[in-house]
Amino acid sequence: MYRQGDVLIVPITDEAVPSHAVDAPSEARDARGRLVLALGEVTGHAHAVTGPGRLVCEPGPFGPMLLHLPEGGRVVHEEHAAIPLTKGWYRVVRQREYLPGAVRIVAD
Amino acid sequence: MQYVDKWRAVAAATGPADRAAAEEGVCLAYRTAGLAEPERIVWADSPRAAVAVVRSLDDPGRSVRDEVRTRAWAEERRRIHDELGPTGWAELWSLTGARLWDTTRALAERIRTGVVDAPAVQDTADTADTSDVTARETEIRLTLLDAVLGQHDAAWLCAFDGRSDRLQGLATVAAHAGWWWPYEKSVVICERPAELHRDEAGRLDRGDGPALEFPDGFALYAWRGMPVPADFLGGLTSLTPQRIRSEENAELRRVMLEYYGYDRYLAESEAQPVHRDETGILWRIALDDDEDVAMVEVVNSTPEPDGSHRTYWLRVPPTTRTAKEGVAWTFGLQAEAYEPVRQT
């Protein structure tokens, strides 16, 4: 598994990917043609993947997002070093923080 | 995606309205709805002021919000839904409006709450029994329900953008002004905020002043999304560990701890690290009449431009026993499952 700031990218085997996720529609790419895993609302800085592939929103045990990179790719961010990813499926998890009685996501 | 970026900017826009453009949009929206243009358009400096103006209007006519906004939206939504099918509509929404929905809805809701709680509006409410706060609040809430949210309708307008000329009037108002109240003869329309400060997650957030402020001074204070009293922030600069410990409101105490700095508080309260491993350090602070604060201290893997590494703290459940267990929890994992081979 790989970690870039507040995003964790966990490889999963092809067999573990739910069939409906394989067929599910992809998230659109941003204006720069990237798959955005997490976007900073204010700075616009993004954890994003360049190159061919698909991002699927998949609420549930494998979600909230699944990333498929048939040829591998790179995850980039304005403030973090890029991480190369080999081809395959990944689960994308956003970091969270504990609050008494609630949980909130981390904004890095 | 270009629509999302455009409407994200609309929802967060601050500064004086383009009154001429907004008024043109209002008139276009009326004409599109088959209505005569309003006889007069009154500007207000904030939603709070607008509510007072609406309540003081002399013979504004009936509310035409349904014709101008709701019916037009519903029919366009149905048309696009029929065109794209349920899956296509869901996909369109997830790529457009859904991305703006949570932050704009939360902001609009905070403004509504702020208006209801604002004394200036309550003072102008001319209820028969002024001691009946509930009745006054209900009247203000009802007035707020008549509003078209202008820039804060960005999520819906984003989904419709490029697909419907019929909503052009609404979109024009949204791009140039804040909330507005359409009545048959009169329109009350509101300036945008002068100040809007949010954190990276899009929540209202400012430590040294109002996170949201309109030109007339109507303001909301918040720390990382949590509403705080206006006078609370002023006290943050003179905090002491004793003051933090004595704060009875757990949420305000959390804000104090965040502002004061967990590291500083840990040092000054002589807290001891509970556990240390390759992922970071686990700290624990015991609080009277409250659950312990458990924090993992982690170091950013990517150096800052000056070569230093930023240290940060994440609060984790008080049951956490090791630093690794804490970091793993922040990603929804058990400690043994958390094994990053690379981190930046």
Contacts between the chains, C-beta under 8 A, distances in Angstrom:
chain1	res1	chain2	res2	distance
A	1	B	338	7.7
A	1	B	339	6.3
A	1	B	340	5.1
A	1	B	341	6.7
A	2	B	340	6.1
A	2	B	341	6.6
A	2	B	342	5.0
A	2	B	343	7.1
A	3	B	301	7.7
A	3	B	340	4.4
A	3	B	342	7.4
A	3	B	343	3.9
A	3	B	344	7.5
A	4	B	343	7.2
A	4	B	344	5.3
A	5	B	300	7.6
A	5	B	302	7.8
A	5	B	344	7.5
A	8	B	331	4.4
A	8	B	333	7.9
A	8	B	340	7.2
A	25	B	87	7.6
A	25	B	91	5.0
A	27	B	94	7.7
A	27	B	95	7.1
A	28	B	1	5.4
A	28	B	95	4.7
A	29	B	1	6.8
A	30	B	1	5.0
A	31	B	1	5.4
A	31	B	2	5.7
A	31	B	5	6.4
A	40	B	200	4.3
A	41	B	8	7.9
A	41	B	103	6.4
A	41	B	198	6.5
A	41	B	199	7.8
A	41	B	200	5.8
A	41	B	201	6.1
A	41	B	202	3.6
A	42	B	198	5.6
A	42	B	199	6.9
A	42	B	200	5.4
A	42	B	202	7.2
A	43	B	200	6.5
A	57	B	94	6.7
A	77	B	344	8.0
A	79	B	302	6.7
A	80	B	301	7.7
A	80	B	302	4.7
A	80	B	344	4.5
A	81	B	301	7.9
A	81	B	302	5.3
A	81	B	344	3.8
A	82	B	344	7.4
A	83	B	342	5.6
A	83	B	344	5.9
A	93	B	331	4.8
A	93	B	332	5.9
A	93	B	333	7.9
A	95	B	314	7.5
A	95	B	330	4.8
A	95	B	331	6.0
A	96	B	330	5.6
A	96	B	331	7.6
A	96	B	332	7.2
A	97	B	314	5.1
A	97	B	315	5.4
A	97	B	316	7.7
A	97	B	330	6.5
A	98	B	294	7.7
A	98	B	314	7.8
A	98	B	315	4.8
A	98	B	316	5.0
A	98	B	317	5.0
A	98	B	329	7.4
A	99	B	254	7.4
A	99	B	315	7.0
A	100	B	250	6.3
A	100	B	254	8.0
A	100	B	290	7.8
A	100	B	291	6.1
A	104	B	201	7.7
A	104	B	225	7.9
A	105	B	201	6.0
A	106	B	314	6.6
A	106	B	330	7.0
A	107	B	199	5.2
A	107	B	200	3.4
A	107	B	201	4.0
A	108	B	200	6.9
